[in-house]
Amino acid sequence: MKNIAAHRIISPSGEVFHQHYVALDDAHRLIGIFPLEKEIAGTEFHNGTIQVIQSEINPQSYLLDFEPS
């Protein structure tokens, strides 16, 4: 599992979350987007915005697009 946090996260549906993290399983499937309420060991943090995009090749996988602030 991998957690990636950012100032802003845009979900595949276009909803914007502030100070949240994206949880992905080992196959890069989206587990969810959760509030970053405390530090979580091993979580990557990126300044700016992460946009979560559903993969066209494998609809169960997601791509992350990083936009620095």
MMTF fields as JSON, N, C-alpha, C and O atoms, coordinates in Angstrom:
{
  "mmtfVersion": "1.0.0",
  "mmtfProducer": "UNKNOWN",
  "numBonds": 275,
  "numAtoms": 276,
  "numGroups": 69,
  "numChains": 1,
  "numModels": 1,
  "chainsPerModel": [1],
  "groupsPerChain": [69],
  "chainIdList": ["A"],
  "bondAtomList": [4, 2, 8, 6, 12, 10, 16, 14, 20, 18, 24, 22, 28, 26, 32, 30, 36, 34, 40, 38, 44, 42, 48, 46, 52, 50, 56, 54, 60, 58, 64, 62, 68, 66, 72, 70, 76, 74, 80, 78, 84, 82, 88, 86, 92, 90, 96, 94, 100, 98, 104, 102, 108, 106, 112, 110, 116, 114, 120, 118, 124, 122, 128, 126, 132, 130, 136, 134, 140, 138, 144, 142, 148, 146, 152, 150, 156, 154, 160, 158, 164, 162, 168, 166, 172, 170, 176, 174, 180, 178, 184, 182, 188, 186, 192, 190, 196, 194, 200, 198, 204, 202, 208, 206, 212, 210, 216, 214, 220, 218, 224, 222, 228, 226, 232, 230, 236, 234, 240, 238, 244, 242, 248, 246, 252, 250, 256, 254, 260, 258, 264, 262, 268, 266, 272, 270],
  "bondOrderList": [1, 1, 1, 1, 1, 1, 1, 1, 1, 1, 1, 1, 1, 1, 1, 1, 1, 1, 1, 1, 1, 1, 1, 1, 1, 1, 1, 1, 1, 1, 1, 1, 1, 1, 1, 1, 1, 1, 1, 1, 1, 1, 1, 1, 1, 1, 1, 1, 1, 1, 1, 1, 1, 1, 1, 1, 1, 1, 1, 1, 1, 1, 1, 1, 1, 1, 1, 1],
  "groupList": [{"groupName": "MET", "atomNameList": ["N", "CA", "C", "O"], "elementList": ["N", "C", "C", "O"], "formalChargeList": [0, 0, 0, 0], "bondAtomList": [1, 0, 2, 1, 3, 2], "bondOrderList": [1, 1, 2], "singleLetterCode": "M", "chemCompType": "L-PEPTIDE LINKING"}, {"groupName": "LYS", "atomNameList": ["N", "CA", "C", "O"], "elementList": ["N", "C", "C", "O"], "formalChargeList": [0, 0, 0, 0], "bondAtomList": [1, 0, 2, 1, 3, 2], "bondOrderList": [1, 1, 2], "singleLetterCode": "K", "chemCompType": "L-PEPTIDE LINKING"}, {"groupName": "ASN", "atomNameList": ["N", "CA", "C", "O"], "elementList": ["N", "C", "C", "O"], "formalChargeList": [0, 0, 0, 0], "bondAtomList": [1, 0, 2, 1, 3, 2], "bondOrderList": [1, 1, 2], "singleLetterCode": "N", "chemCompType": "L-PEPTIDE LINKING"}, {"groupName": "ILE", "atomNameList": ["N", "CA", "C", "O"], "elementList": ["N", "C", "C", "O"], "formalChargeList": [0, 0, 0, 0], "bondAtomList": [1, 0, 2, 1, 3, 2], "bondOrderList": [1, 1, 2], "singleLetterCode": "I", "chemCompType": "L-PEPTIDE LINKING"}, {"groupName": "ALA", "atomNameList": ["N", "CA", "C", "O"], "elementList": ["N", "C", "C", "O"], "formalChargeList": [0, 0, 0, 0], "bondAtomList": [1, 0, 2, 1, 3, 2], "bondOrderList": [1, 1, 2], "singleLetterCode": "A", "chemCompType": "L-PEPTIDE LINKING"}, {"groupName": "HIS", "atomNameList": ["N", "CA", "C", "O"], "elementList": ["N", "C", "C", "O"], "formalChargeList": [0, 0, 0, 0], "bondAtomList": [1, 0, 2, 1, 3, 2], "bondOrderList": [1, 1, 2], "singleLetterCode": "H", "chemCompType": "L-PEPTIDE LINKING"}, {"groupName": "ARG", "atomNameList": ["N", "CA", "C", "O"], "elementList": ["N", "C", "C", "O"], "formalChargeList": [0, 0, 0, 0], "bondAtomList": [1, 0, 2, 1, 3, 2], "bondOrderList": [1, 1, 2], "singleLetterCode": "R", "chemCompType": "L-PEPTIDE LINKING"}, {"groupName": "SER", "atomNameList": ["N", "CA", "C", "O"], "elementList": ["N", "C", "C", "O"], "formalChargeList": [0, 0, 0, 0], "bondAtomList": [1, 0, 2, 1, 3, 2], "bondOrderList": [1, 1, 2], "singleLetterCode": "S", "chemCompType": "L-PEPTIDE LINKING"}, {"groupName": "PRO", "atomNameList": ["N", "CA", "C", "O"], "elementList": ["N", "C", "C", "O"], "formalChargeList": [0, 0, 0, 0], "bondAtomList": [1, 0, 2, 1, 3, 2], "bondOrderList": [1, 1, 2], "singleLetterCode": "P", "chemCompType": "L-PEPTIDE LINKING"}, {"groupName": "GLY", "atomNameList": ["N", "CA", "C", "O"], "elementList": ["N", "C", "C", "O"], "formalChargeList": [0, 0, 0, 0], "bondAtomList": [1, 0, 2, 1, 3, 2], "bondOrderList": [1, 1, 2], "singleLetterCode": "G", "chemCompType": "PEPTIDE LINKING"}, {"groupName": "GLU", "atomNameList": ["N", "CA", "C", "O"], "elementList": ["N", "C", "C", "O"], "formalChargeList": [0, 0, 0, 0], "bondAtomList": [1, 0, 2, 1, 3, 2], "bondOrderList": [1, 1, 2], "singleLetterCode": "E", "chemCompType": "L-PEPTIDE LINKING"}, {"groupName": "VAL", "atomNameList": ["N", "CA", "C", "O"], "elementList": ["N", "C", "C", "O"], "formalChargeList": [0, 0, 0, 0], "bondAtomList": [1, 0, 2, 1, 3, 2], "bondOrderList": [1, 1, 2], "singleLetterCode": "V", "chemCompType": "L-PEPTIDE LINKING"}, {"groupName": "PHE", "atomNameList": ["N", "CA", "C", "O"], "elementList": ["N", "C", "C", "O"], "formalChargeList": [0, 0, 0, 0], "bondAtomList": [1, 0, 2, 1, 3, 2], "bondOrderList": [1, 1, 2], "singleLetterCode": "F", "chemCompType": "L-PEPTIDE LINKING"}, {"groupName": "GLN", "atomNameList": ["N", "CA", "C", "O"], "elementList": ["N", "C", "C", "O"], "formalChargeList": [0, 0, 0, 0], "bondAtomList": [1, 0, 2, 1, 3, 2], "bondOrderList": [1, 1, 2], "singleLetterCode": "Q", "chemCompType": "L-PEPTIDE LINKING"}, {"groupName": "TYR", "atomNameList": ["N", "CA", "C", "O"], "elementList": ["N", "C", "C", "O"], "formalChargeList": [0, 0, 0, 0], "bondAtomList": [1, 0, 2, 1, 3, 2], "bondOrderList": [1, 1, 2], "singleLetterCode": "Y", "chemCompType": "L-PEPTIDE LINKING"}, {"groupName": "LEU", "atomNameList": ["N", "CA", "C", "O"], "elementList": ["N", "C", "C", "O"], "formalChargeList": [0, 0, 0, 0], "bondAtomList": [1, 0, 2, 1, 3, 2], "bondOrderList": [1, 1, 2], "singleLetterCode": "L", "chemCompType": "L-PEPTIDE LINKING"}, {"groupName": "ASP", "atomNameList": ["N", "CA", "C", "O"], "elementList": ["N", "C", "C", "O"], "formalChargeList": [0, 0, 0, 0], "bondAtomList": [1, 0, 2, 1, 3, 2], "bondOrderList": [1, 1, 2], "singleLetterCode": "D", "chemCompType": "L-PEPTIDE LINKING"}, {"groupName": "THR", "atomNameList": ["N", "CA", "C", "O"], "elementList": ["N", "C", "C", "O"], "formalChargeList": [0, 0, 0, 0], "bondAtomList": [1, 0, 2, 1, 3, 2], "bondOrderList": [1, 1, 2], "singleLetterCode": "T", "chemCompType": "L-PEPTIDE LINKING"}],
  "groupTypeList": [0, 1, 2, 3, 4, 4, 5, 6, 3, 3, 7, 8, 7, 9, 10, 11, 12, 5, 13, 5, 14, 11, 4, 15, 16, 16, 4, 5, 6, 15, 3, 9, 3, 12, 8, 15, 10, 1, 10, 3, 4, 9, 17, 10, 12, 5, 2, 9, 17, 3, 13, 11, 3, 13, 7, 10, 3, 2, 8, 13, 7, 14, 15, 15, 16, 12, 10, 8, 7],
  "groupIdList": [1, 2, 3, 4, 5, 6, 7, 8, 9, 10, 11, 12, 13, 14, 15, 16, 17, 18, 19, 20, 21, 22, 23, 24, 25, 26, 27, 28, 29, 30, 31, 32, 33, 34, 35, 36, 37, 38, 39, 40, 41, 42, 43, 44, 45, 46, 47, 48, 49, 50, 51, 52, 53, 54, 55, 56, 57, 58, 59, 60, 61, 62, 63, 64, 65, 66, 67, 68, 69],
  "secStructList": [7, 3, 3, 3, 3, 3, 3, 3, 3, 3, 7, 6, 6, 7, 7, 3, 3, 3, 3, 3, 3, 3, 3, 3, 7, 6, 6, 7, 7, 3, 3, 3, 3, 3, 3, 7, 7, 1, 7, 7, 6, 6, 7, 3, 3, 3, 3, 3, 3, 3, 3, 3, 3, 3, 7, 1, 1, 7, 6, 6, 7, 3, 3, 3, 3, 3, 3, 7, 7],
  "xCoordList": [0.85, 0.0, 0.891, 1.986, 0.398, 1.158, 0.233, -0.875, 0.68, -0.064, 0.681, 1.883, -0.047, 0.541, -0.351, -1.531, 0.22, -0.545, -0.165, 0.909, -1.082, -0.831, -1.73, -2.676, -1.41, -2.263, -3.673, -4.655, -3.762, -5.069, -5.049, -4.05, -6.165, -6.33, -7.646, -8.681, -7.588, -8.798, -9.144, -8.345, -10.337, -10.768, -11.135, -11.266, -11.304, -11.717, -13.047, -13.291, -13.899, -15.191, -15.086, -16.066, -13.891, -13.691, -13.823, -13.643, -14.132, -14.255, -12.854, -11.895, -12.751, -11.466, -11.404, -12.319, -10.296, -10.063, -8.809, -7.827, -8.84, -7.686, -7.079, -7.793, -5.737, -4.989, -5.5, -5.899, -5.483, -5.892, -4.757, -3.741, -4.949, -3.998, -4.733, -5.885, -4.035, -4.548, -3.928, -2.71, -4.744, -4.248, -4.413, -5.508, -3.301, -3.299, -2.797, -1.92, -3.364, -2.83, -1.609, -1.218, -1.01, 0.22, 0.026, 0.996, -1.212, -1.515, -1.967, -2.477, -1.78, -2.156, -3.664, -4.126, -4.424, -5.876, -6.171, -5.578, -7.086, -7.44, -8.204, -9.26, -7.664, -8.371, -9.301, -10.435, -8.812, -9.646, -8.844, -7.617, -9.575, -9.001, -9.455, -10.65, -8.48, -8.777, -8.184, -7.183, -8.794, -8.235, -6.896, -6.725, -5.975, -4.663, -4.75, -4.467, -5.141, -5.372, -4.131, -4.023, -3.194, -1.936, -0.904, -1.25, 0.361, 1.407, 1.274, 1.036, 1.431, 1.367, 2.724, 3.177, 3.372, 4.706, 4.704, 3.807, 5.719, 5.882, 5.059, 5.123, 4.277, 3.454, 4.314, 5.057, 4.212, 4.892, 4.05, 2.822, 4.699, 3.958, 4.455, 5.66, 3.501, 3.837, 3.179, 1.986, 3.976, 3.418, 2.56, 2.929, 1.429, 0.583, -0.622, -1.255, -0.936, -2.17, -1.872, -0.994, -2.602, -2.582, -3.944, -4.973, -3.952, -5.206, -5.202, -4.281, -6.246, -6.383, -7.172, -8.311, -6.551, -7.148, -7.3, -6.346, -8.481, -8.706, -7.982, -8.075, -7.27, -6.534, -7.488, -8.457, -7.209, -8.018, -7.665, -8.51, -6.435, -5.979, -6.526, -7.001, -6.458, -6.955, -7.852, -7.347, -9.177, -10.093, -10.049, -10.582, -9.416, -9.308, -8.079, -7.908, -7.221, -6.013, -6.165, -6.989, -5.354, -5.426, -4.04, -3.037, -4.004, -2.775, -2.842, -3.924, -1.698, -1.647, -0.877, 0.244, -1.476, -0.847, -0.508, -1.4, 0.773, 1.228, 1.411, 2.045, 0.852, 1.013, 1.595, 0.878, 2.893, 3.492, 2.879, 2.427, 2.876, 2.327, 3.381, 3.099],
  "yCoordList": [-1.178, 0.0, 1.235, 1.233, 2.286, 3.529, 4.699, 4.773, 5.609, 6.826, 8.026, 8.178, 8.885, 10.09, 11.27, 11.298, 12.241, 13.395, 14.647, 14.728, 15.626, 16.904, 17.975, 17.68, 19.245, 20.346, 20.198, 20.434, 19.798, 19.602, 18.303, 17.96, 17.583, 16.374, 16.506, 16.824, 16.257, 16.279, 14.834, 14.117, 14.409, 13.021, 12.792, 13.754, 11.532, 11.253, 11.924, 12.213, 12.171, 12.827, 14.351, 15.037, 14.892, 16.339, 17.008, 18.221, 16.252, 16.824, 17.204, 16.457, 18.367, 18.862, 18.662, 19.032, 18.067, 17.832, 18.593, 18.622, 19.206, 19.946, 19.166, 18.648, 19.088, 18.375, 16.937, 16.53, 16.193, 14.789, 13.941, 14.464, 12.631, 11.735, 10.692, 10.356, 10.184, 9.139, 7.831, 7.748, 6.813, 5.483, 4.58, 4.447, 3.958, 3.044, 1.684, 1.599, 0.617, -0.699, -0.964, -0.106, -2.138, -2.441, -2.505, -2.397, -2.678, -2.713, -1.339, -1.219, -0.301, 1.085, 1.266, 2.173, 0.416, 0.606, 1.556, 1.461, 2.46, 3.465, 2.806, 2.206, 2.924, 2.462, 3.564, 3.302, 4.813, 5.936, 7.211, 7.225, 8.271, 9.579, 9.917, 9.937, 10.186, 10.342, 11.64, 12.125, 12.212, 13.425, 13.121, 12.081, 14.033, 13.901, 14.586, 15.777, 13.817, 14.364, 14.303, 15.035, 13.433, 13.306, 12.725, 12.238, 12.777, 12.203, 10.686, 10.061, 10.106, 8.662, 8.213, 8.691, 7.293, 6.834, 6.353, 5.621, 6.771, 6.321, 7.066, 6.745, 8.067, 8.832, 9.849, 10.609, 9.861, 10.872, 12.138, 12.065, 13.305, 14.565, 15.371, 15.523, 15.893, 16.722, 18.091, 18.189, 19.151, 20.497, 20.641, 20.155, 21.301, 21.549, 20.637, 20.348, 20.181, 19.45, 18.088, 17.96, 17.087, 15.772, 15.573, 15.735, 15.223, 14.874, 13.371, 12.822, 12.705, 11.257, 10.997, 11.443, 10.263, 10.017, 8.516, 7.762, 8.083, 6.666, 6.251, 6.939, 5.142, 4.639, 4.168, 3.461, 4.563, 4.103, 2.671, 1.94, 2.269, 0.922, -0.099, -1.165, 0.23, -0.661, 0.159, 0.844, 0.11, 0.959, 0.759, 1.58, -0.328, -0.536, 0.152, 0.196, 0.692, 1.385, 2.893, 3.355, 3.634, 5.087, 5.675, 5.12, 6.796, 7.548, 8.807, 9.347, 9.273, 10.502, 11.55, 11.305, 12.713, 13.833, 14.889, 15.399, 15.22, 16.171, 17.543, 17.682, 18.558, 19.94, 20.721, 21.023, 21.058, 21.787, 23.172, 23.788, 23.648, 24.992, 26.044, 27.231],
  "zCoordList": [0.0, 0.0, 0.0, 0.562, -0.64, -0.732, -0.427, -0.959, 0.424, 0.744, 0.193, 0.411, -0.53, -1.099, -0.736, -1.084, -0.036, 0.448, -0.338, -0.934, -0.322, -0.984, -0.387, 0.344, -0.719, -0.27, -0.82, -0.116, -2.102, -2.747, -3.535, -4.167, -3.491, -4.3, -5.046, -4.461, -6.349, -7.177, -7.5, -8.102, -7.099, -7.31, -8.774, -9.531, -9.186, -10.566, -10.933, -12.104, -9.945, -10.214, -10.222, -10.513, -9.901, -9.91, -8.554, -8.449, -7.523, -6.176, -5.669, -5.86, -5.024, -4.52, -3.011, -2.276, -2.569, -1.142, -0.733, -1.474, 0.442, 0.966, 2.125, 2.984, 2.138, 3.181, 3.338, 4.429, 2.264, 2.248, 1.677, 1.22, 1.713, 1.073, 0.253, 0.526, -0.766, -1.639, -1.176, -1.018, -0.956, -0.603, -1.82, -2.366, -2.238, -3.379, -2.911, -2.052, -3.485, -3.169, -4.049, -4.841, -3.917, -4.649, -6.159, -6.909, -6.618, -8.054, -8.55, -9.663, -7.725, -8.047, -8.17, -8.862, -7.509, -7.449, -6.297, -5.221, -6.544, -5.545, -4.398, -4.604, -3.206, -2.012, -1.541, -1.141, -1.588, -1.183, -1.019, -1.121, -0.763, -0.455, 0.948, 1.242, 1.817, 3.242, 3.781, 3.255, 4.833, 5.445, 6.12, 6.755, 5.969, 6.607, 7.968, 8.101, 8.963, 10.304, 11.178, 12.162, 10.825, 11.564, 10.609, 9.532, 11.003, 10.17, 10.162, 11.196, 8.972, 8.808, 8.278, 7.238, 8.992, 8.594, 7.15, 6.73, 6.394, 5.023, 3.993, 2.806, 4.426, 3.483, 2.742, 3.363, 1.416, 0.604, 0.636, 0.597, 0.706, 0.65, -0.53, -0.732, -1.319, -2.476, -2.325, -2.037, -2.522, -2.54, -3.788, -4.857, -3.661, -4.822, -4.885, -3.87, -6.102, -6.365, -6.979, -7.833, -6.543, -7.175, -7.816, -7.161, -9.091, -9.758, -9.973, -10.578, -9.47, -9.608, -10.886, -11.025, -11.828, -13.137, -13.336, -13.14, -13.718, -13.971, -15.252, -16.268, -15.204, -16.355, -17.445, -17.168, -18.692, -19.812, -20.191, -20.709, -19.941, -20.279, -19.288, -19.682, -18.005, -16.956, -16.039, -15.149, -16.232, -15.465, -13.948, -13.201, -13.489, -12.045, -11.465, -10.247, -12.335, -11.889, -12.091, -12.88, -11.36, -11.414, -11.625, -11.176, -12.308, -12.525, -11.672, -11.44, -11.209, -10.41, -11.184, -11.63, -11.344, -12.039, -10.992, -10.314, -10.858, -9.851, -10.47, -11.516, -9.821, -10.242, -9.073, -8.119, -9.13, -8.01, -7.849, -8.814, -6.596, -6.357, -6.521, -6.357]
}
